[in-house]
């Protein structure tokens, strides 16, 4: 995978550091989702394992180690991630029987790998993504390896939400922040990628260009339009809207509702829109019927619902409950 242009300067800084000193044995790369962190760490791991780098930690792409890495068969590389298919980049449905966390058994399986000699007499790399998916026992099991790392062994942790990691893990890693691109750079990249509504898609994705690419689907925009039309209807009917949209993924609906409430809160306190610039008139009309503090309370409730959004007991009842609560905000 190629590093995205907005992260190339940070990669060069790491490479320059590798020229004059040994890189930290444990690195935590953090940043919001959808900005290209996985491409970055993939290039980093490949560069650390490359046997004929063209420059420090810059893989040649042609040596035996590079070919093995590209095929997923490098003996000195280990990837730890949850079993759930949602972690991958494909569109396959998530197998509910698969785990959504990184277990202690997965971490303990690294013991032999970490303690034996490198197969290629070079570096060994352990990539953990997303690091916050480690449960408590898994994180504790990793600590010993981070405290007493063998020579030429690198642990690379990737995190969308580093605050969820135990302080003991964070303190033992060199933290490297990977920021999202500027709005202008992201929009330009989306245009070159053929995205039809780059600015709106970027706003909906919270400024993350890779997430914006995933939204380039007419069905997505049609479903969003139907849902937001229902929210902004002066004759708002919670149960009717729930009936029309319940076939959509519940996490997606709650995401739309959460970002709608966020923009309502920003407008009510005199700030600009963030997620729904195409719905400014409807949002302005809506806040005239609501109380600012109640909007904030509702938005915080939606944030709390994120904890159960992927496994609601009854999606239909959950959606109806949230929309009825939204209806209570409206001052008829």
MARPA-253518 format. One record per residue (C-alpha): residue number from 1; x, y, z. Coordinates in pm, 1 decimal. Layout:
   n        x        y        z
 NUM        X        Y        Z
...
END
This chain:
   n        x        y        z
   1      0.0      0.0      0.0
   2    118.9    351.9    -81.6
   3    139.8    622.5    182.7
   4   -106.1    900.8    116.6
   5     41.9   1237.0     26.2
   6    -75.0   1409.4    344.6
   7    135.7   1169.8    555.5
   8    450.2   1165.7    343.1
   9    624.4   1439.1    545.7
  10    573.3   1246.7    870.8
  11    710.5    931.7    711.3
  12   1017.8   1120.6    594.7
  13   1074.7   1244.0    950.3
  14   1067.3    888.2   1081.3
  15   1303.9    778.6    804.7
  16   1546.0   1060.9    886.7
  17   1539.2    958.3   1250.0
  18   1618.9    599.9   1150.5
  19   1934.3    727.9    977.0
  20   2087.4    867.9   1295.5
  21   1943.4    647.1   1568.5
  22   1752.7    327.8   1624.5
  23   1378.0    363.6   1602.0
  24   1173.2    304.1   1919.2
  25   1089.8    -60.5   1973.3
  26    723.4     31.9   2030.6
  27    533.7    294.3   1830.6
  28    171.6    399.4   1866.9
  29     33.6    562.2   1552.2
  30   -289.6    742.7   1628.7
  31   -546.2    943.0   1438.3
  32   -912.5    943.7   1335.2
  33  -1045.6    659.6   1120.2
  34  -1043.2    682.7    743.9
  35   -729.2    892.6    698.6
  36   -486.3    624.9    577.9
  37   -319.6    498.5    896.5
  38   -322.3    138.9    775.8
  39   -144.6    231.2    453.8
  40    113.8    417.2    661.7
  41    188.3    130.2    900.4
  42    189.7   -122.6    617.9
  43    460.2     79.0    442.6
  44    646.2    115.5    773.6
  45    637.9   -257.8    847.9
  46    746.1   -342.9    493.4
  47   1027.7    -88.0    514.2
  48   1153.0   -232.7    843.8
  49   1160.2   -583.3    695.7
  50   1303.0   -492.4    354.0
  51   1649.0   -639.2    290.0
  52   1752.7   -384.5     26.2
  53   1583.2    -55.9    126.1
  54   1628.2    228.9   -120.1
  55   1654.5    460.2    182.7
  56   1590.1    413.3    556.0
  57   1259.8    223.0    608.8
  58   1171.2    268.5    241.5
  59   1110.0    -73.8     91.1
  60   1262.1   -162.7   -243.8
  61    958.1   -368.5   -342.6
  62   1166.0   -627.2   -526.1
  63   1363.6   -825.4   -268.3
  64   1252.9  -1160.5   -127.9
  65   1134.7   -999.3    196.0
  66    915.9   -749.3      8.7
  67    758.5  -1023.5   -201.4
  68    687.9  -1230.0    108.4
  69    536.5   -931.3    284.9
  70    312.7   -848.4    -10.9
  71    187.0  -1206.3    -21.4
  72    121.5  -1210.1    354.0
  73    376.6  -1484.9    416.8
  74    671.5  -1307.1    577.8
  75    798.9  -1525.3    861.1
  76    918.4  -1224.3   1062.1
  77    588.5  -1037.3   1055.6
  78    282.0  -1085.8   1272.2
  79    -51.5   -906.0   1248.0
  80   -294.2   -904.8   1539.6
  81   -648.3   -783.7   1476.1
  82  -1000.6   -887.0   1574.4
  83  -1151.9  -1181.1   1394.5
  84  -1462.6   -982.7   1292.1
  85  -1478.4   -917.0    918.6
  86  -1570.7   -552.4    979.0
  87  -1205.8   -475.9   1043.1
  88  -1122.2   -562.4    682.8
  89  -1173.8   -328.8    388.3
  90  -1414.6   -556.7    200.7
  91  -1792.5   -549.9    196.2
  92  -1852.1   -895.4    337.2
  93  -2104.5   -915.2    621.5
  94  -1971.8   -946.5    973.1
  95  -1986.0  -1297.1   1115.8
  96  -2149.5  -1244.3   1454.2
  97  -1969.6  -1551.1   1588.7
  98  -1634.3  -1389.6   1531.3
  99  -1479.7  -1184.6   1807.1
 100  -1464.5   -807.6   1795.4
 101  -1168.6   -783.8   2030.2
 102   -807.6   -896.4   2037.7
 103   -788.7  -1172.6   2295.5
 104   -520.9  -1261.8   2546.4
 105   -467.5  -1587.1   2355.8
 106   -374.8  -1391.5   2043.7
 107   -120.5  -1184.5   2235.7
 108     26.0  -1488.3   2412.0
 109     67.9  -1655.8   2073.6
 110    340.6  -1398.8   2006.2
 111    566.0  -1545.5   2274.6
 112    753.8  -1789.4   2052.5
 113    769.6  -1540.6   1765.1
 114    917.5  -1266.5   1983.0
 115   1173.3  -1485.2   2158.0
 116   1314.7  -1684.7   1866.2
 117   1571.0  -1552.7   1621.8
 118   1466.4  -1379.4   1302.9
 119   1425.1  -1611.1   1005.2
 120   1594.9  -1361.9    773.3
 121   1856.0  -1233.4   1022.3
 122   1687.7   -894.0   1019.3
 123   1406.0   -718.7   1202.4
 124   1083.3   -867.7   1333.8
 125    763.0   -663.9   1330.5
 126    438.6   -704.0   1524.5
 127    147.9   -492.9   1397.4
 128   -157.3   -454.8   1623.6
 129   -464.8   -283.7   1479.3
 130   -678.7   -140.6   1617.6
 131   -484.8   -148.1   1941.8
 132   -786.8    -42.3   2147.3
 133   -950.9   -372.6   2050.5
 134   -723.8   -549.9   2299.3
 135   -920.7   -649.8   2606.3
 136   -775.6   -587.8   2951.8
 137   -605.5   -924.7   2977.5
 138   -457.5   -893.3   2629.2
 139   -315.8   -548.9   2707.5
 140   -162.6   -677.3   3030.4
 141     -9.2   -972.9   2846.5
 142    151.0   -734.9   2596.5
 143    317.0   -525.6   2866.7
 144    602.4   -768.3   2933.8
 145    705.2   -770.1   2569.3
 146    693.4   -389.9   2558.4
 147    901.4   -363.9   2876.1
 148   1167.8   -616.0   2773.9
 149   1175.7   -619.5   2394.4
 150   1420.7   -851.0   2218.4
 151   1673.8   -684.9   1986.3
 152   1549.7   -570.0   1643.5
 153   1186.3   -640.9   1733.7
 154    936.1   -364.4   1664.0
 155    582.3   -333.0   1795.7
 156    362.2   -103.3   1586.5
 157     22.0    -22.3   1737.3
 158   -249.0    156.8   1540.6
 159   -537.5    330.1   1713.5
 160   -841.9    534.7   1618.7
 161   -917.4    598.1   1987.0
 162   -592.4    590.2   2185.3
 163   -764.1    719.1   2499.6
 164   -920.3    373.0   2533.2
 165   -578.4    213.1   2569.6
 166   -446.0    156.3   2922.9
 167   -199.3    425.8   3033.4
 168     59.6    153.0   3086.5
 169     48.7     69.5   2714.5
 170     57.2    431.4   2600.1
 171    349.2    516.7   2827.4
 172    564.6    241.0   2679.0
 173    515.3    352.2   2320.0
 174    651.6    640.1   2117.9
 175    330.1    812.1   2011.3
 176    307.4    944.9   1656.4
 177      0.7   1147.6   1557.6
 178   -123.8   1107.0   1200.9
 179   -356.1   1400.0   1124.2
 180   -623.7   1410.0    856.1
 181   -552.3   1615.0    544.2
 182   -678.4   1969.4    516.7
 183  -1027.2   2007.5    373.9
 184   -883.4   2150.5     53.2
 185   -631.4   1869.6      8.1
 186   -889.5   1601.9     88.5
 187  -1146.5   1749.9   -151.0
 188   -888.2   1771.3   -429.1
 189   -789.3   1407.5   -371.7
 190  -1155.2   1300.2   -376.8
 191  -1211.1   1483.6   -705.2
 192   -917.6   1304.5   -866.0
 193  -1065.7    978.3   -732.9
 194  -1386.6   1048.4   -923.3
 195  -1612.5   1114.1   -623.0
 196  -1927.1   1291.1   -745.4
 197  -1993.6   1511.9   -439.6
 198  -1649.9   1549.1   -278.3
 199  -1722.4   1838.3    -40.9
 200  -2048.5   1691.9     88.3
 201  -1903.9   1341.2    114.1
 202  -1607.5   1479.9    308.5
 203  -1838.3   1667.1    545.5
 204  -2047.0   1354.2    602.6
 205  -1728.7   1158.1    671.5
 206  -1610.9   1407.1    930.8
 207  -1310.5   1510.3    721.1
 208  -1182.4   1155.5    663.3
 209  -1125.2   1108.6    288.7
 210  -1119.6    727.1    287.3
 211  -1454.3    716.3    465.3
 212  -1585.3    968.8    212.7
 213  -1490.8    731.5    -69.4
 214  -1707.3    461.1     88.6
 215  -2007.9    696.5     69.4
 216  -1987.9    728.4   -309.3
 217  -2300.1    520.6   -358.6
 218  -2633.3    648.2   -497.9
 219  -2823.9    419.6   -262.0
 220  -2653.3    577.2     37.8
 221  -2740.0    931.4    -69.8
 222  -3099.4    837.5   -151.8
 223  -3147.2    673.4    188.7
 224  -2989.8    971.5    365.7
 225  -3214.2   1212.7    177.2
 226  -3525.0   1017.0    272.9
 227  -3422.9   1006.6    639.1
 228  -3328.7   1375.2    665.3
 229  -3645.5   1474.0    477.3
 230  -3836.9   1292.9    748.7
 231  -3645.7   1465.6   1027.4
 232  -3704.5   1811.2    878.8
 233  -4073.2   1756.5    798.1
 234  -4286.4   2003.5    996.2
 235  -4536.2   1721.8   1044.6
 236  -4268.6   1497.6   1193.0
 237  -4393.6   1144.6   1252.2
 238  -4145.8    926.6   1443.3
 239  -4317.2    593.0   1382.3
 240  -4366.7    653.7   1010.2
 241  -4003.1    753.1    967.0
 242  -3892.5    446.0   1162.0
 243  -4104.1    227.5    933.7
 244  -3944.8    379.4    622.9
 245  -3586.0    352.0    736.5
 246  -3567.6     43.3    958.7
 247  -3430.9   -160.2    665.5
 248  -3116.3     55.9    671.9
 249  -2827.1    -45.8    900.8
 250  -2898.6     82.6   1250.6
 251  -2541.8    216.5   1302.1
 252  -2583.5    423.0    984.1
 253  -2918.7    567.3   1094.1
 254  -2787.4    659.0   1438.2
 255  -2485.2    814.1   1270.4
 256  -2713.2   1034.7   1058.0
 257  -2920.5   1128.9   1361.6
 258  -2615.6   1200.3   1575.6
 259  -2461.5   1426.9   1313.0
 260  -2794.4   1600.5   1258.6
 261  -2821.0   1674.4   1630.9
 262  -2457.7   1789.4   1637.5
 263  -2527.0   2043.3   1363.3
 264  -2843.8   2152.7   1543.3
 265  -2640.6   2217.1   1856.5
 266  -2374.8   2412.0   1666.5
 267  -2633.0   2629.6   1492.4
 268  -2823.1   2694.5   1814.0
 269  -2505.1   2838.1   1968.0
 270  -2413.3   3046.5   1663.7
 271  -2154.4   2815.4   1511.4
 272  -2118.7   2684.7   1157.4
 273  -2239.9   2348.2   1028.4
 274  -2003.0   2055.9   1014.4
 275  -2178.1   1750.8    871.1
 276  -2482.6   1863.0    673.6
 277  -2399.4   2177.5    475.9
 278  -2662.6   2086.6    216.5
 279  -2936.5   2100.6    482.8
 280  -2870.1   2441.3    631.8
 281  -3220.0   2583.7    571.0
 282  -3390.2   2278.1    721.4
 283  -3163.6   2286.6   1025.4
 284  -3226.4   2658.0   1081.2
 285  -3600.2   2595.8   1062.8
 286  -3569.0   2305.0   1306.7
 287  -3380.4   2490.7   1580.1
 288  -3658.7   2750.9   1593.2
 289  -3878.0   2475.1   1736.4
 290  -3624.5   2345.9   1989.9
 291  -3445.0   2446.7   2307.0
 292  -3063.2   2450.1   2283.1
 293  -2999.1   2267.1   2610.7
 294  -3243.6   1992.6   2518.4
 295  -3063.2   1948.4   2187.6
 296  -2737.0   1898.1   2377.9
 297  -2896.9   1643.8   2611.1
 298  -3034.7   1450.9   2314.9
 299  -2698.9   1453.4   2137.5
 300  -2527.0   1316.9   2448.1
 301  -2782.9   1038.0   2465.7
 302  -2697.3    943.2   2107.5
 303  -2327.3    934.0   2195.5
 304  -2404.1    692.2   2478.3
 305  -2605.2    473.6   2240.8
 306  -2288.7    415.4   2037.8
 307  -2191.4    153.9   2296.8
 308  -2471.2    -79.0   2188.6
 309  -2522.3     31.8   1830.2
 310  -2362.0   -279.5   1679.2
 311  -2570.8   -525.8   1878.9
 312  -2910.7   -379.5   1970.8
 313  -3156.0   -632.1   2114.7
 314  -3437.4   -500.3   1895.0
 315  -3331.9   -259.2   1617.5
 316  -3688.7   -153.3   1539.5
 317  -3769.2    -59.9   1899.9
 318  -3435.8    117.5   1940.1
 319  -3498.3    328.5   1629.5
 320  -3854.5    413.3   1732.1
 321  -3738.7    511.3   2080.0
 322  -3470.9    747.3   1945.5
 323  -3704.5    911.2   1695.2
 324  -3976.2    956.2   1958.0
 325  -3717.7   1128.7   2178.0
 326  -3627.4   1352.8   1885.7
 327  -3995.2   1434.1   1840.2
 328  -4008.5   1555.7   2198.7
 329  -3750.9   1822.1   2112.2
 330  -3983.0   1985.5   1861.9
 331  -4196.4   2267.9   1995.3
 332  -4516.5   2239.6   1788.9
END
